[in-house]
Amino acid sequence: MAPSAQARTPDAAAPQPVAAPAWAQRGWPALVTADGADPADSPAPTHSQRRIAFVPMTEADLDTVVEVEKTAYTHPWSRKHFSDSLRSGYPAVLLLGEALPGEVVHPGRADGRVLLGYLVAMPGVDEVHLLNITVAPAQQRQGWARFMLDALVLWSRGQCAQWLWLEVRHSNAPARALYQRYGFAQVGLRRGYYPAGQRAREDAVGMSLNLVALAHTAQETTP
Ligand SMILES: CC(C)(COP(=O)(O)OP(=O)(O)OC[C@H]1O[C@@H](n2cnc3c(N)ncnc32)[C@H](O)[C@@H]1OP(=O)(O)O)[C@@H](O)C(=O)NCCC(=O)NCCS
């Protein structure tokens, strides 16, 4: 979605640098636990907790990514969409987890880790546009999307971005619920933006998250 000037009310205050957790200061390829603690302090994985890591997405990951993508969407991104994003240097990361005891994972990875999800974003002048966020179907409703959004917000604020933007299919109720719950506001509707099969089209809902307001809220609620 091209950011709409109307929707972007200028903010008096520029985003202030936030004290990011140590793992976030090290950048995306950080090994973190679900509660943000340093992995050195984390216990061995159990059924309720597994050690996880954000790692940069590379061409070598695309077989697995595309396989998950096909199971997660009615209209998945093609391999070319991912390749083009990587070639353009867009931030693209995988969220990997250690396999739990006895867990059978498909598609598997050579390193034995589980692909929990991934995201691709596109940085702009003062905003970051979320292009793709996906949680593998078997891993959904465990908080991973929210966790990836948290990481993306931190990363975006580290770039001094003021807005996070995205588009979502009007019919994608889980994703719209996720974004609404997270604090995104609907800022536009693009009629017939997405293909919907058999020459039908579907509207795109444009949503944005004000990272400056989010920072102020966080500061106000910090004890
Ligand atoms: C949308 C998606 C990313 C959510 O991932 P997830 O890891 O299951 O989401 P989370 O567990 O972090 O859920 C966070 C909140 O989002 C909402 N939510 C997520 N999935 C939902 C669903 N199926 N139905 C209703 N609300 C849902 C809930 O409010 C949830 O909080 P709760 O579990 O406390 O009720 C995942 O369903 C997915 O990958 N879908 C296919 C790809 C896709 O549509 N991506 C978005 C493209 S715009």
The ligand as an SDF file (V2000), in Angstrom:
LIG
                    3D

 48 50  0  0  0  0  0  0  0  0999 V2000
   -2.5120  -14.4590   10.8980 C   0  0  0  0  0  0  0  0  0  0  0  0
   -1.4110  -15.2950   11.5140 C   0  0  0  0  0  0  0  0  0  0  0  0
   -0.0400  -14.7060   11.1180 C   0  0  0  0  0  0  0  0  0  0  0  0
   -1.5410  -15.2920   13.0410 C   0  0  0  0  0  0  0  0  0  0  0  0
   -0.4610  -16.0340   13.5810 O   0  0  0  0  0  0  0  0  0  0  0  0
   -0.5470  -16.7010   15.0280 P   0  0  0  0  0  0  0  0  0  0  0  0
    0.8390  -17.0200   15.4650 O   0  0  0  0  0  0  0  0  0  0  0  0
   -1.5180  -17.8180   15.0000 O   0  0  0  0  0  0  0  0  0  0  0  0
   -1.1510  -15.5240   15.9070 O   0  0  0  0  0  0  0  0  0  0  0  0
   -0.9610  -15.3390   17.4840 P   0  0  0  0  0  0  0  0  0  0  0  0
   -0.9960  -16.6850   18.1340 O   0  0  0  0  0  0  0  0  0  0  0  0
    0.2230  -14.4820   17.7400 O   0  0  0  0  0  0  0  0  0  0  0  0
   -2.2990  -14.5790   17.8370 O   0  0  0  0  0  0  0  0  0  0  0  0
   -2.3330  -13.2560   18.3490 C   0  0  0  0  0  0  0  0  0  0  0  0
   -3.7700  -12.7690   18.3160 C   0  0  0  0  0  0  0  0  0  0  0  0
   -4.2380  -12.6680   16.9680 O   0  0  0  0  0  0  0  0  0  0  0  0
   -5.6310  -13.0490   16.9030 C   0  0  0  0  0  0  0  0  0  0  0  0
   -5.7550  -14.2540   16.1060 N   0  0  0  0  0  0  0  0  0  0  0  0
   -4.7620  -15.0110   15.5880 C   0  0  0  0  0  0  0  0  0  0  0  0
   -5.2800  -16.0460   14.8990 N   0  0  0  0  0  0  0  0  0  0  0  0
   -6.6320  -15.9340   14.9680 C   0  0  0  0  0  0  0  0  0  0  0  0
   -7.7050  -16.7160   14.4750 C   0  0  0  0  0  0  0  0  0  0  0  0
   -7.5060  -17.8250   13.7320 N   0  0  0  0  0  0  0  0  0  0  0  0
   -8.9680  -16.3060   14.7390 N   0  0  0  0  0  0  0  0  0  0  0  0
   -9.2020  -15.2050   15.4720 C   0  0  0  0  0  0  0  0  0  0  0  0
   -8.2140  -14.4360   16.0070 N   0  0  0  0  0  0  0  0  0  0  0  0
   -6.9380  -14.7900   15.7480 C   0  0  0  0  0  0  0  0  0  0  0  0
   -6.0690  -13.2920   18.3290 C   0  0  0  0  0  0  0  0  0  0  0  0
   -6.5140  -12.0610   18.8670 O   0  0  0  0  0  0  0  0  0  0  0  0
   -4.7520  -13.7230   18.9620 C   0  0  0  0  0  0  0  0  0  0  0  0
   -4.7150  -13.5260   20.3520 O   0  0  0  0  0  0  0  0  0  0  0  0
   -5.2820  -14.6900   21.3250 P   0  0  0  0  0  0  0  0  0  0  0  0
   -4.6800  -15.9790   20.8500 O   0  0  0  0  0  0  0  0  0  0  0  0
   -4.8090  -14.2410   22.6620 O   0  0  0  0  0  0  0  0  0  0  0  0
   -6.7800  -14.6780   21.1480 O   0  0  0  0  0  0  0  0  0  0  0  0
   -1.5080  -16.7830   11.0570 C   0  0  0  0  0  0  0  0  0  0  0  0
   -2.8480  -17.2030   11.1940 O   0  0  0  0  0  0  0  0  0  0  0  0
   -1.0710  -16.9980    9.6400 C   0  0  0  0  0  0  0  0  0  0  0  0
    0.1310  -17.1630    9.3730 O   0  0  0  0  0  0  0  0  0  0  0  0
   -2.0310  -17.0320    8.7000 N   0  0  0  0  0  0  0  0  0  0  0  0
   -1.7330  -17.3020    7.2860 C   0  0  0  0  0  0  0  0  0  0  0  0
   -0.8830  -16.2090    6.6930 C   0  0  0  0  0  0  0  0  0  0  0  0
   -1.5400  -14.8490    6.8240 C   0  0  0  0  0  0  0  0  0  0  0  0
   -2.7230  -14.6770    6.6170 O   0  0  0  0  0  0  0  0  0  0  0  0
   -0.6910  -13.8540    7.1490 N   0  0  0  0  0  0  0  0  0  0  0  0
   -1.1290  -12.4810    7.2460 C   0  0  0  0  0  0  0  0  0  0  0  0
   -1.1440  -11.8530    5.8930 C   0  0  0  0  0  0  0  0  0  0  0  0
   -1.7060  -10.1570    5.9700 S   0  0  0  0  0  0  0  0  0  0  0  0
  1  2  1  0
  2  3  1  0
  2  4  1  0
  2 36  1  0
  4  5  1  0
  5  6  1  0
  6  7  2  0
  6  8  1  0
  6  9  1  0
  9 10  1  0
 10 11  2  0
 10 12  1  0
 10 13  1  0
 13 14  1  0
 14 15  1  0
 15 16  1  0
 15 30  1  0
 16 17  1  0
 17 18  1  0
 17 28  1  0
 18 19  1  0
 18 27  1  0
 19 20  2  0
 20 21  1  0
 21 22  1  0
 21 27  2  0
 22 23  1  0
 22 24  2  0
 24 25  1  0
 25 26  2  0
 26 27  1  0
 28 29  1  0
 28 30  1  0
 30 31  1  0
 31 32  1  0
 32 33  2  0
 32 34  1  0
 32 35  1  0
 36 37  1  0
 36 38  1  0
 38 39  2  0
 38 40  1  0
 40 41  1  0
 41 42  1  0
 42 43  1  0
 43 44  2  0
 43 45  1  0
 45 46  1  0
 46 47  1  0
 47 48  1  0
M  END
$$$$
